Amino acid sequence: MRPPARVEQRVAGLRTLARRQQLSVLAAALVLGYLMVFVLAMVHTTYDTWGALLVAPALMVIGTPILARVAAANPERGIFKLLMLAMGLKLLCAFPRYLMAFVLYGGAADAKMYHQRGSELARYLDTTDLLSSGIHYDLGMKVAGTGFIIIVTGVVYAVTGPTLVGGFLVFSWLGFWGLLFFWRALQIAFPEADARRYAKLVFFLPSLLFWPSSIGKDAWMMFCLGLTTYGVARLLDRRFGAFACIAIGSLGTAMVRPHVTVLAGAGLMVAYVLRKRPQQVSALGPLRAVLTVAVLGVMVMLMLQQVSTFFGTEGANGDAVNHVLSETSRRTSQGSSVINQPSADEAAPAFSLNPAGLPVAVVSVLFRPFPFEASNVQNLVQSVECFALLVMFVRDWPRLRKIPRLFVSRSYIAFTMVYTLLFCWAFSTINNLGILSRERVQVLPLVLVLLAVPKPETAARTFQRRRPPVWKVQPGQWGERAPVAGAPTDPPARVGAPEPPHRPRGDRPDHDDH
C-alpha cells in the first residue's frame, strides 16, 4: 500500500535536511583544514609562500560573482559550473608553473627578476607620498617590454604584498580572463559556431592552462589579446564599447610586444573591410565607416612606429622587418632544443621573406615539436599536445574546407585567419622548441576557432541569425533548458504551416627573447 502524500513529503524533507547537514559538515571541515594549513604555513614558511593562501580565496571571491553574472545571462545550463571549473584549474596551474621555474630550473627564469624588481617598486609605492612628491622611480631600463611587466608586478604587490606564489596566482588569474574574452568573442561574432567545443578547448587545453600562469609577459599578453579580440567581435557586430576594448587591449599588448599588436591590427583591418553591411544603412553610415577605417589606420601606423622604437630600427620597410626577424632567430639559436643549428660561419640561420614558405611556417609554429624531436621530458609532453591538435585538424577536414567561404561571409574568421598566418610567418624564426611552445599560446585561442566551425550537415540547415544580447549566446549550444512548470508554451502549429527553421548548435622556455 502506497504511503500518504504527507509522509512522502516529510521523508523528502528529511533527506534534503540530511544532505544540507552533510554539506555543512564538509564545508566546516574544509574551512578548518584550510585554517590549519594556513597557520602551519605562517610558522614554517615566509610570506612569499603563505601569502598565496590569502590571495587565492580573494581571487575566487572577486571572480565568482562575475562568472555568476555571465552564466545567469545565458539560457543554457552548466555554464557556471564550467566557468568555475576553468577558473579553479587555471589558478591551480600556477603551482606547477612555479615549480618548473624555481625547482626544475632553480630560479633561472624571468619570473624571479620580475618578483625582485616588482617587490622593490611595491616598497617604494608603499613608503612614498605620491600625492605630494609624485612618482620618481628609476627602472634602469625603458618602460616598454620588460620594464612594463615590472611596473605591473609592482602594482600587484602594492595590493597583495610581495608574495612570489601569490604573484603567480594573480597573473594566472589574469590569463583566465583573457580566455574568457576569447570565448565571448566567438559567441558574439560567430554565433553559429560550436561554442561548447570551443569552450572545452580554450579553457582546458594544457598549453593555455600552463604557460600563461607565471609572473611575466605571457599572462599579460593573454589578457590583453583576449580583450582586444573581444573588442574586435563587438566592432564587427556593431556593439557599444568596441573601441574602448580595442584601445585598452592594444595599448596593453603594445607596451610589451608591439609586433603582436600590429598583427592583430592587420587582421582587424581586413575583417572590418569584409564585414557585412546592415540591411538598413543610415545617412551617416558611410561617413562612420570612413572614420572607423581612418582611426584603425592611424592605430596601425602608431603601432608600427612603436615596433620601430622597440626594436631600434628605422621605419618598417622590408630591411627593417628582415633585421628584426633575423635578430629573433639569432637570439633563440641556442640551447639543447634548437631546431635549425646555424653553421659555423653564420650567426643565425638565414631567414627568407618569401611567402612560399608560409605552409611550412604554419606547421612549424602550430604543431612542433614532433614526438621524434623531443630532447627532454618537457618537449615530449608538449609534442603529445601538438600531435593531438594535428590529428584534430586532419579529422576535421570537412569543417576546414568551408573556411575560404567563411573568410568572406564571416569577418571574424577573416580576422582569425589573417592574424594566425601573420603570426606563424613572424614567429617561425624562433629556433628553440621550448621558447616556441611558450610563445605559441598567443595564437592558439584563435587557431581553435577553426575547430569550432560548424559541421557541414549543421551548416546546410537554414540558419536564421539573431542578434544575441550583450552576454547571451544562441540557445541550444549548451543543451536545452527543461521547461518550467506552469510556463506558457508555444501555440500548436497550424496544419499545413511551414516548419520553423532549424538553429544549429552552435630547453628553457622561461626567458623572453623577443
N, C-alpha and C positions, 0 to 999 in steps of 0.2 A: 504493500500500500504506500502510495506516494505521500511524503510528509507535507503538511500545510505550507503555504507560501511564506507565512511569517517565520516559520522555523528555518526555511532555506535562506531567508534574508538575514536572520540572526547568525547562521553559520557562515555566510559570505562576509558579514561584517566582522566576525571574529577572525576569519582568515586574513582579511585586509589589515586588521589591527595587529595581528601577529607579524605580518610582513613589515609593517611600519616599525614595529619594535625591533625586529631583526636589523632593518636598515639603520635605525638609530644607534643600536649597539655597535654595528660595524663602523658607522661614522665616528662614534666616540672612540673606538679602538684605534682608528686611523689617526685621529687628532692626537690622541695620547702618544701613539708611536712616533708621530712627527715631532711632537714636543721633546720626547726623549732623545731622538736623533739630533734635534737642534741643540739641546743642552750639551750632549756629548761632543758635537762638532765645535761648539764655542770653547769647550775646555781643551780639546786636543788639536785644534787647527786654528788658522788665522782667518781674518775677515775675508781674505782672498777666496777662501773655500766656503765657510759657513754663511757668508753674505748671500750666496746663491739660494739658501733656504728662505731668505726674506724676499728675494727678487722674484723667484718662480711663482709663489702664490699671488704676488702683486700683479704680475703679468696676466695670470689667469683671471684675476678679478676684473682687470681692465678689459680683457678681450672677450670674456663670456657675454656680457650684455650686448656688445656689438654684434657678435655672431648670432645671438638670440634675435636681434632685430632683423638681421639678414634672413634668418630662417623663417621668422614669423611672416615676412612679406612674401614668401614663396608658398604656393598652394600644395606642393608635394611634401610627402612625409620623408623623414630620415635625414634631412639636410643638416639640422642642428647637430645630431649625433656625429655625422660625417665630419663637419667642420670642427667640432670639439676634438674628435679623434686626431684630425690632421694637425691642429694646434698643439695638442699634447705630444704627438710624435715629433713634431718639429722642435719643441723645447727639449725633449729627451735626447735628440741627436746632437745637442750642444755638448753633451758629456763625452761621447766617443770622439767628437771633433777636438775637444780639449785634450783627451788622452793621446790622440795622434800627434798633436803639436808639442805637448810637454812631456810625454812619456816615450813615445816611439821615436820622435826626433829630438828629444832632450831640450826642448825650448828653442831650437833653431828654426823659428817661424816668425813671420811678421807680427803675429798677434802679441808676442812678448814685447816688441818695441812699441806697438800701439798702446799696450797696457801701461808701460812705464811712462811714456810721454803723456798719455792721457791722464794718468794719476797726478803728474806734475801740474798739468793745466787745471785739473779739478781743485787742487790745493790752492792754486793762485786765485781761482774764481771764488773759493770759499773765504779766503783771507783778505781779499781786496774789496774796497768800497767802490764798486763800479759806477755808481751814480755820481760820485764827486770827482773821482780821478780818471774814470774811463778805463778802457782796456789797452794796456801797453805790454803785450806779451810777445816775446820773440820766439817764433817756432824754430828758427835756424834753417828754414827751407821755404820754398814757395808754398802758397796755400793750396793751389791746385794739385791734385794727386794725393800723395801720402800725407801731406800737411792737412788736408781737409778731413781725412779719416781720424787724424789725431785730434782735431777740433771736435768732431762728433763724439769720439770716445771720451774726451774731457767733459763735454756737456752731459753725457750719460752718467759719468762718475760723479759729477757735481750733484746729481739727484740721488743716485743709489749708493754713493761712496765707492772708493776704489776696490772693487772686488773682481778678481780675474774670472772666476767661473760665472759670476753674475753678469759680467760683461758679455761672455759667450751667450748666455741666455737672452740678453736683450737684443743682440744682433741676430740671433736665430729667430727671435720673435718678429723682428722687422722683416726678415726674409719670408716668413709665413704670410704676412700681409701683402707682400709683393705677389705671391702665388694666388692669393685670394683676388687681387686685382686682375690677374690674367684670366681667372675663371669667370669673373663678372664681365670682362671684356668680351669673351666668347659668347656669353648669353645675350649680350646687348647687340653686338654687331653681326652675329652668325647664329640666330635663334634656332634654325633648323638643324644645327649640329647635334651630335650625340654628346650632350653635356655631361651625362653620367659617366661615360667612358673617359672623357677628358678630365673630369674631377678626380677619378681614380688614378689617372696617370700623373697629373700635375701635382697632386698633393702627396702621392706616395711613391714616386719614382726615387730610388735610393740616392741618385746624384743630387736631386733637388732638395732632398731632406738633409743630406750630409754636408755638402760643400758650403752652402750659404748659412752656416751655423757657427761661424767663428768671428771674432773681432777682426774686422778687415773690410776690404773693398767688396767682396763677393756678396755679402748680405745686404750692404747698402745699395749696390747696383741692382740686386734682385728687387728690392723695394721700389727704387726709383723707376726702373724699367717697367715694372708692373703698373705703377701709377701713370706713366706715360702711355702705355698701351691702353689702359682704361680710359684715359682722355681721348685717345685716337678713336676708340669704339664709340664714345659719346659724340665725338665730332661727326663721324660717319653716319650716325643715327640722328643727328641734329638735336642733341640734347644740351640743356643748360649746364654750364660749368666745365665744358670740354677744354677750353683754352687754359683755364686755371690749372687743371690736372696736367696738361701737356707742358705748360710753362714750369711748374714746380718740379715735375719729374725730370724734364730735360735739364733744368738747372742742376739738379742733384747728380745726374749722370755726367754732365759736362764738367763738374768740379772734380771728378775722379777719373773718368775715361771719356774724354770728349769725342774720340773717334767713334765710339759706340753710339754716342748721341747723333752723330752725323749719319750713321747707318739707319737709325730709326727715323731720322728726318727725311732721308731719301725714300724710305718705304711709305711714310705718311704723304709725301708729295704725290707719289704715283697713285696711292689709294684715293686721295681726295679728287684727283682728276678723273678717276674711273668710277666714282660713286654715282649711284642712281640719282637722277633729278626727280624732285617731287612732281606729282601729277598737277598740282595747282601751284604755280610759281607767282609770288608776289611781285610787285613792281620794283621792289628793292632787291629782289633775288639775285639778278646778275651782278649788281654792284657789290652785294655782300660776298658773292663768290670771288670776285676780283680782289676785294680787300683781303679775304682769307688767304688766297694764293700769295698775295704780296707779303702778308705777315709771315706766312710759313717760309717764303723765300728769304726774307730778312733773317729769320731764326736760323736757317741753314747756313747762311753766309756768316753769321756771328759764330756759329759752331765751327765752321771751317777756320775762322780766324783764331778761335780758341785752340783748335788742333795744332795750328802752326806754332802758336806760342808754347803750347805744352811740349811739343817735340823739338822746338828750336829750329824750325825750318822757315824758309821764306816762301810764302804763298802755298797753294795747294795744287800745284801742277803735277805732271807725271813724274818729274825728277824728285820732287819732294815726297810724293807717295812712295816711290821706289826706295828712297832713302829710309823712310820710316819702317817699311816692311823688311828691308834688309837688316836694319838695326835690331828689329824684333827677332829675326832669325838668328842673328849673331848672339844675342843675349840669352837665348834659350837653347843654344847648341852646346850644352854641357850637361854633365851628369850621366848616370848609367841608363837613363831612359831616353836617350837621344834617338830620333827617328832617322835622320839623314846626317851621318857624320861628315863634316866638311873635310876636304883634302888638306894636305899639309901646307899648300901654297895659297889657301884662301881662308879668310876669317870666318866665313859662314857659307852655307850652301847658296848657290845662285838662285835668285827668285825672278820669275818672269811675270809680267803683267798680261800675258796673252790669255784671253778668256777661254781659249780652247782647253785649258787645264782646269776649268771650273768643275766638271763632274768628278775628277779625281780629288779636288779640294773638298767637295761636299762629303764624299765618302770618308776622307781622311779626318775631317773635323768632327763629323757626327758619329762615326762607327769605329774609330780606333781608340785604344789598341785592340787588335785582334788577339784571340787567345794565344796564338803561337808567338806573339810579340811581347808578351808579358815578361818582365825581367824581375819582378818581385811579387809578393802577395797582393799588395795594393793594386798593381796593374792587372793582376789576374782577376780580382774581384770586379774591377771596372770593365774588363773585357767581357765578362759574363753579361753585364747590363747592355753593353754596346751590341753584343751578338743578339740578345733578346730583342732589342729595338730593330735591328736589321731584319730579323725574322718577321716581326710585326709589319714592317713596311712591305716586305715581299708578299706576305699573306694578304695584305690589304690593297693589293694592286688594283682590284676593281674599284675601290674608292678613289685611289690616286689618279686613275685615268680621267676623272672628272675635274681635276684641278685646272687644266687650261681653260675650260669653260667657266669655272667658278672665278678664275682670275679676273675675268671681265665682268661677270654678273654679280659677284660678291666682293666688294672692295676690301673687306677685311682680309680675305685670302690674298689679295694683291699686296697689302701691307706685310703680311706674314712671309710671303714668298720673296719679296724684294729684300727685306731685312735678313732673311735666312741665307740667301745666295750671297749677298754682300758680306755678311759675317763670315761665312765659310771661305770666301775668297780672301778676306783680310787675315783671318786667323789661321789659315793654312801655312803661314810662315813659322808657326810655333813648332819647334823641333824636339820638344821634350814632352813625352806622353803624360807625365804626371801633371805638368802645368796645363796641357791641353784638356785633360779631364776636368780640371777646376774651372778653366775659362769657358768650357762648353755650356755651363749652366746658364749663361747669358742668352743663349739661343734656344735651349731645349723647350721652354714653355711655349714658344711659337712654333717650333717644329712639331710638337704634339698636337697642334691644331689640325694638322693634316691627317692625323689618325682619328680625328673626330668628325671628319667629313661623313655625311650620312651614306648608308649603303645604297647601291643603285636601285634596288627594289623599293626602298623607302622614298628615295628622291623621285621615283617615277610617279608616285601618287600626287594628286593635286594638293599643293601646299598654299594655304591662304595666310600670308604673312600678316601678323597683327603686331602693332607696336606695343612691346611689353612695358609695363610700368618701370619706374626707376630701379626697384630692387627685385622685380618679379621676372620669372622665366616662363617659357611656354609650358602649359600643362602637359603632363604625360611623360616628361623626361625622367622623372624620379618615381614613377608609379602613381596610379590614380589614387586619390584620397577616397576613403569609404564614405558614402553619403550619410549625412547626419539625419537621425530620426526626426521626422516632422518637417524637414526642409522641403521647399517646393521643388518639384521635378519638372523636367521639360514636358510640354504637352505631347500627346501621341502624334506621330507623323500622319499626315493626311494621305489617304490611299492614292497612289499614283504620283505622289510628290517625289522630286529628285532626292537622292541620298545626299546628306551633308558631306562636304569634303573631308577627307582624312587628313589628320595632322600628324606628321612623323615625330618620333621621339628625338624628340630632339637627338822623377825619382825624388822629389820633394816638392810637392805642389804648393807649399805654403809660402812661397816667395813670389811677390808681384814683380814681373819682369817687363810689363808694359801697361 
